[in-house]
Each structure stands twice: as structure tokens, then as C-alpha cells.
Amino acid sequence: MQPLRIAIAGTGMIGAVHADAARRAGARVVAVSASTAERAKTAASRLGAERSYDSSEELVAADEVDVVHICTPNDLHSPLARLALAAGKHVVCEKPLSTDAADADSLTALAAESRLINAVPFVYRYHAMAAEARHRVRSGAIGPVRLLHGHYLQDWLLRADDDNWRVDTAAGGASRAFADIGSHWCDLVEWVTGHRISELTAVTQTVHPERAASGAVSTEDVVHVAFRTDLGATGSLVVSQVSPGRKNRLWFEVDGARHSVSFDQENPETLLLGGRERTETVIRDPGTLSAEAARLSPVPAGHPLGYRDCFALFVADVYDAVRAAASGSDVAQPPLYPTFADAARTARITDAVLRSAHSRSWIEVR
């Protein structure tokens, strides 16, 4: 079987992660594109791509491509994904799928009609211990779920002279911190528990209303959310990109009637299992984990796995689905990997957060 031919639009940090994962999954990186033709040529050499394209619009429709990875600024995600689907390409698109929730729903419907493989890298699902948490919650081992809580904290925009294209609403969208990282927390916790956030109230804060390079800023640095779920639990979430010393701290706890489980993405080799009588630390060991967690543990205990390993496992699942579709085999339903529908779900939650913060009221999530 010929290797899948991959093209990557956008060659920043996350584009390099996609290129690495594609190679680890046995694909060829045939082409890349960037914000300029010159940057694309430089990136092709750096990422080991076979060639560069002068524009992303040209790249996503190229005949030599089987799967398009969209890693551009947020405002280009939806237009490029639409062009790729129209050209018959399978698509892996970074989140947010769109800066507009209704458009994300429309794009999800378009992808479903096309019957092409579509995926979004909510890759924290691919931590083995997150999958173990899911098994323990969904099997009923911790008892009925009562409370979901946690945070996602970073510090890379802590200072007024810290800057990035995400600060600009034209490129990043109306939400920054929540759309960028709060979406990951919501996707992961809903996936782990089976609960859906059904209504919420939110407070947002822009710590730096002006930044040195961008000038006036309207997107949020901090979000506090209280919520209820469709299955009767309550919860809370703090999202921040201005928390000193926190680099990428996605943490959640699920409290059941008998036990709690908590997961820390910065310490992903363990899971804390809480109980009234005792609390234990569960270590990632494929010999003792549930089948779904063991599948995500390709090396023995004591050999740490990390973010890039999660990304590679995610991409491998997507490419397996692409190959199955090409051969006429059945593709698993629901698929193992997160899809455009999952990204549209987080876009609706983001929309509810912004509307709640504006109105200072409880808002139902569509």
C-alpha cells in the first residue's frame, strides 16, 4: 500500500507537530504552505516536505494530496476546510473549526455530506490515563457523578509585552483564552464523563486591555465558568493565559458518590483515585489498565509518554480511517478520534460563554 500523501497549511509550532505525527504514522509530507511563498520554501526545508506552495488555497486542492492538515491562524480554518472538502480531500483541522459557532455547525454538516474523514486534534483524549479516567467513570466504578471541576492555566501572555496573532480578533476570533484552551478542557471532560454542559454562567477578564505590539485588546485573558450538565451534575472551570508559573496545566477532577478521579496533563503518567478511606495513585502500566487505556500505552510503565506521543496516536487513528475508507471497508462509528462535530460542540460552548459574560446571566448551550 502506498503511503498517504499529506499537505500542511501553516508551518508554525503546531504545523511542525503535525508533520512529526504524520511521519510517525507512515505518511509522506508532500507539501507545505505558509503566510508567504518565501516562508513556505524555508519551512519545506525545515520540516522535510517535498515541496512548497505559494498559497494555502492552492495547496488544499492539489492533486498530489490525500489528507490536508490545516494549522493556520483561526480565521482561515473554515475557508480552507471548505476548499479541501470540495476538492475531495480528507481534513485534519486545528481548533477552533470556525470563529463562528453557526459556521462550525454548517461546516460539520458539509463534512458529513461529503463522507470524507474529518478530524480535530483534541489530542488530550489520547493520554492513556485520561482514557483510564474515562473507563472508571463510565463503568460506574466511582459511582454516580456529582461534580466536575478543574482548570486550564498558562502564563505565556502574562505580561503586557507578550503578544501573538491570537490576541487579534480578526485572526483569532472573538474569544481567545476559552476558544484556545478552554475548548480542550470541555472536550476532554465531556468525553471522559459522558456528561454535556447544558447551561452555564461565565465571567471574563481582559487583564491587559492594551498590548505592546497589538494595541487595544478585546479578547479575554481569564474566564470563570459555573455550569450544570444534562445528567444532573454541577461544575466549575477556570481558564487563564496569565497565571505565573503555569505552562500548560490542564487539570480536572470528577467526583462520584464513591470515588473521585483527577488527571493532570503536566503529569500524565498517573491518575489520582480518591476515596473516603484511602486515596491511591494509579500508574500508567499497560498490564494493569483497562483495554482502552492500554491501547494508548505502546511502551511499558516507566517509559514516559507525552504530548507528541498523543498527537501521533491521534493521527494514526485518523489515517487508519482514511485507509479504511479508501479500501471500501467500514469506518468505525462513532470514530475513535474527535471530529468536526466535536469541534462544533466546543464552538457552541464558547459562544454561550461569551453571551453569558456579556449578559451576566445563565445561558443554555445549544
C-alpha positions in Angstrom: 0.0 0.0 0.0 1.3 3.4 -0.9 1.9 5.9 1.9 -0.7 8.6 2.4 0.3 11.9 0.9 0.0 14.8 3.4 -0.1 18.5 3.0 0.2 21.0 5.8 -1.1 24.6 5.6 0.6 26.6 8.3 4.1 25.9 9.5 4.4 27.3 13.0 4.9 25.2 16.1 1.7 23.2 15.7 2.5 22.6 12.0 5.8 21.0 13.0 3.9 18.8 15.5 1.5 17.7 12.7 4.5 16.9 10.4 6.2 14.8 13.0 3.0 12.9 13.8 2.3 12.3 10.1 5.7 10.7 9.6 5.4 8.6 12.7 2.1 7.3 11.2 3.9 6.3 7.9 2.8 9.2 5.7 4.7 11.4 3.2 4.7 15.1 3.8 4.5 16.1 0.2 3.8 19.8 0.6 3.5 22.8 2.9 2.3 26.4 2.7 2.8 29.4 4.9 1.8 33.0 5.2 4.2 33.9 2.3 5.8 31.9 -0.5 9.2 32.6 0.9 8.3 31.3 4.4 6.8 28.2 2.8 10.1 27.4 1.0 12.0 27.8 4.2 9.5 25.7 6.1 9.6 22.9 3.5 13.3 22.5 4.1 12.9 22.7 7.9 10.0 20.2 8.0 11.4 17.9 5.3 8.5 18.5 2.9 8.9 17.6 -0.7 7.8 21.0 -2.0 6.1 24.2 -1.0 3.1 26.0 -2.4 2.8 29.8 -2.8 -0.7 29.8 -1.2 -2.7 27.6 1.1 -5.7 27.8 -1.2 -3.6 26.1 -3.9 -2.2 23.6 -1.5 -5.5 22.2 -0.2 -6.8 21.5 -3.7 -3.6 19.9 -5.1 -4.0 16.6 -6.9 -0.9 15.2 -5.2 -2.6 15.3 -1.7 -4.7 12.8 0.1 -5.1 14.5 3.5 -4.9 18.2 4.3 -3.8 19.4 7.8 -4.9 23.0 8.5 -2.6 24.7 11.0 -3.1 28.3 10.1 -4.5 31.2 12.2 -8.1 30.6 13.2 -9.8 32.9 10.7 -8.5 30.6 7.8 -9.7 27.3 9.3 -13.2 27.2 7.9 -12.5 28.7 4.4 -9.6 26.3 3.8 -11.5 23.3 5.2 -14.4 24.0 2.8 -12.0 24.3 -0.1 -10.3 21.0 0.9 -13.6 19.1 1.2 -14.8 20.5 -2.2 -11.6 19.1 -3.7 -12.3 15.7 -2.2 -9.6 15.8 0.5 -9.7 14.3 4.0 -9.2 17.1 6.5 -7.4 17.4 9.9 -8.2 20.9 11.1 -6.9 22.7 14.2 -9.4 24.1 16.6 -11.5 26.3 16.6 -13.1 24.8 13.5 -14.5 28.3 12.9 -14.6 31.6 14.8 -18.4 31.5 14.4 -20.5 28.7 16.0 -23.1 28.6 13.3 -20.5 28.4 10.7 -18.8 25.5 12.6 -22.2 23.7 12.5 -22.5 24.3 8.8 -19.1 23.0 8.1 -19.8 19.9 10.2 -22.9 19.2 8.1 -20.9 19.7 4.9 -18.2 17.3 6.0 -20.9 14.7 6.9 -22.4 15.0 3.5 -19.0 14.6 1.8 -18.4 11.3 3.7 -14.7 12.3 3.8 -12.7 11.8 7.0 -12.7 14.9 9.2 -10.8 15.3 12.4 -9.8 17.9 15.0 -6.8 17.3 17.3 -8.3 17.4 20.8 -5.4 15.1 21.5 -5.6 15.1 25.3 -8.1 12.3 24.8 -5.0 10.3 23.8 -3.3 10.3 27.1 -3.7 6.8 28.4 -4.5 8.0 31.9 -7.3 10.2 30.6 -8.7 7.1 28.9 -8.4 5.3 32.2 -10.3 8.0 33.9 -13.0 7.6 31.3 -13.2 3.9 31.9 -13.5 4.3 35.6 -16.2 7.0 35.3 -18.3 5.3 32.5 -18.1 1.8 34.0 -19.7 3.2 37.1 -16.7 2.3 39.3 -16.7 5.8 41.0 -20.5 5.9 41.4 -22.9 8.5 40.0 -21.1 11.7 39.0 -22.0 14.6 41.2 -19.3 17.3 40.5 -16.9 18.2 37.6 -14.3 20.8 38.2 -10.8 21.9 37.1 -8.8 24.5 35.3 -6.5 25.1 32.3 -3.8 27.6 33.2 -0.9 29.0 31.2 1.4 32.0 31.6 2.6 32.8 28.0 0.6 36.0 27.8 1.3 37.1 31.4 3.0 40.4 30.5 1.7 43.4 28.5 4.6 43.0 26.1 3.7 39.3 25.4 1.9 39.1 22.1 0.6 36.7 19.4 -1.7 36.7 16.5 -4.4 35.1 18.7 -4.8 38.4 20.5 -6.2 40.0 17.3 -9.9 39.3 16.9 -9.6 39.4 13.1 -7.2 36.4 13.1 -8.1 34.7 16.3 -11.8 35.3 16.8 -13.9 37.0 19.5 -12.7 34.5 22.2 -9.1 33.8 22.9 -8.4 32.0 26.1 -11.6 30.0 26.2 -11.6 29.1 22.4 -7.9 28.3 22.5 -7.6 26.2 25.7 -11.0 26.1 27.5 -12.3 24.2 24.5 -9.8 21.4 25.2 -10.9 21.1 28.8 -14.6 20.9 27.9 -14.0 18.4 25.1 -11.9 16.2 27.4 -14.2 16.3 30.4 -17.3 15.7 28.3 -15.5 12.7 26.6 -14.4 11.3 30.0 -17.8 11.6 31.7 -20.5 11.4 29.0 -22.0 14.5 30.6 -22.7 17.5 28.4 -22.5 21.1 29.7 -26.2 22.2 29.3 -26.2 25.6 30.9 -23.6 28.0 32.2 -22.8 31.4 33.6 -19.4 33.0 32.9 -17.2 35.9 33.8 -14.4 37.0 31.6 -11.4 39.3 32.3 -9.0 41.1 30.0 -6.0 41.7 32.2 -4.2 43.7 29.5 -6.6 45.9 27.6 -3.6 47.1 25.6 -0.5 45.1 24.5 2.7 46.5 23.2 2.5 45.2 19.7 -1.2 44.7 19.1 -2.5 47.9 20.8 -6.1 47.7 22.1 -7.2 44.2 23.1 -10.8 42.9 23.5 -10.2 39.2 23.8 -10.2 37.6 27.3 -7.2 36.5 29.3 -9.2 34.8 32.0 -12.6 33.0 32.2 -14.5 31.7 35.2 -17.4 29.3 34.4 -20.0 27.6 36.6 -22.2 25.1 34.8 -24.8 22.3 35.1 -24.8 19.2 33.0 -27.6 17.3 31.2 -27.2 14.4 33.6 -27.6 16.5 36.8 -24.1 17.2 37.9 -22.7 20.7 38.6 -19.2 22.0 37.8 -16.7 24.8 37.5 -13.8 25.8 35.3 -11.1 28.4 35.4 -9.2 29.2 32.2 -6.2 31.6 32.2 -3.3 32.5 30.0 -1.9 34.9 32.6 -1.1 32.5 35.6 2.6 32.8 36.5 4.4 29.5 36.5 1.7 27.5 34.8 2.9 26.4 31.4 0.1 24.1 30.2 -1.7 22.9 33.3 -4.9 21.2 32.2 -6.3 19.5 35.3 -9.7 18.0 36.1 -11.4 16.1 38.8 -14.6 14.0 38.6 -16.3 13.4 41.9 -18.6 10.5 42.1 -20.6 9.1 45.0 -17.9 6.6 46.0 -14.6 7.8 44.5 -13.1 10.7 42.6 -10.6 10.6 39.7 -8.3 13.5 38.9 -5.9 14.0 35.9 -3.1 16.5 35.4 -1.9 16.8 31.8 1.5 18.1 33.0 2.0 14.8 35.0 0.2 12.4 32.6 1.7 9.1 33.7 -0.6 8.9 36.8 -4.2 9.2 37.8 -5.3 10.1 41.4 -8.1 7.8 42.6 -9.7 9.3 45.7 -11.8 7.6 48.4 -13.2 8.2 51.9 -10.9 5.5 53.4 -7.8 5.9 51.2 -6.5 7.6 48.1 -4.2 5.9 45.6 -2.0 6.9 42.7 -2.6 4.8 39.6 0.5 4.5 37.4 0.3 4.1 33.6 1.0 0.4 33.2 -0.5 -1.3 30.1 -0.5 -4.6 32.0 -3.0 -3.3 34.6 -5.0 -0.7 32.8 -8.4 -1.0 31.0 -8.3 -2.1 27.4 -9.0 1.4 26.1 -6.1 2.9 28.1 -3.7 0.0 27.3 -4.3 0.7 23.6 -2.8 4.1 24.2 0.2 2.7 26.0 2.7 1.5 23.4 5.6 1.3 25.8 5.9 -0.3 29.3 5.4 1.5 32.6 8.4 3.7 33.5 8.9 4.9 29.9 7.1 8.3 29.9 4.7 9.3 27.1 4.0 12.9 26.3 2.1 15.4 24.1 3.8 14.4 20.8 3.0 10.7 21.5 -0.7 11.6 22.0 -0.6 13.6 18.7 1.0 10.6 16.9 -1.7 8.2 18.3 -4.4 10.6 17.2 -3.0 11.0 13.6 -2.5 7.2 13.4 -6.2 6.7 14.2 -7.3 9.3 11.6 -5.0 7.7 8.9 -6.4 4.2 9.6 -9.8 5.6 8.9 -8.7 7.2 5.7 -7.1 3.9 4.5 -10.3 2.0 5.5 -12.4 4.5 3.5 -10.2 4.2 0.5 -10.4 0.4 0.6 -14.2 0.4 1.0 -14.0 -1.0 4.5 -16.4 0.2 7.2 -15.1 3.1 9.2 -15.8 2.8 13.0 -18.9 4.8 14.1 -18.6 6.7 16.2 -14.9 7.2 15.2 -12.2 6.8 17.8 -10.8 10.3 17.0 -12.5 13.7 17.6 -14.3 15.1 14.6 -15.7 18.3 13.2 -18.8 17.6 15.2 -16.8 17.6 18.5 -15.2 20.9 17.5 -18.6 22.4 16.6 -19.8 21.3 20.1 -17.0 23.3 21.7 -17.7 26.3 19.5 -21.3 26.3 20.8 -20.0 26.2 24.4 -17.6 29.1 23.6 -20.5 31.1 22.1 -22.5 30.5 25.3 -19.6 31.7 27.5 -19.3 34.9 25.5 -23.0 35.6 25.6 -23.2 34.8 29.3 -20.3 37.1 30.1 -21.9 39.9 28.1 -25.4 39.5 29.6 -24.3 38.5 33.1 -26.8 35.7 33.1 -27.2 31.9 32.9 -27.2 30.7 29.2 -28.3 27.4 27.7 -25.8 25.7 25.5 -27.4 24.8 22.2 
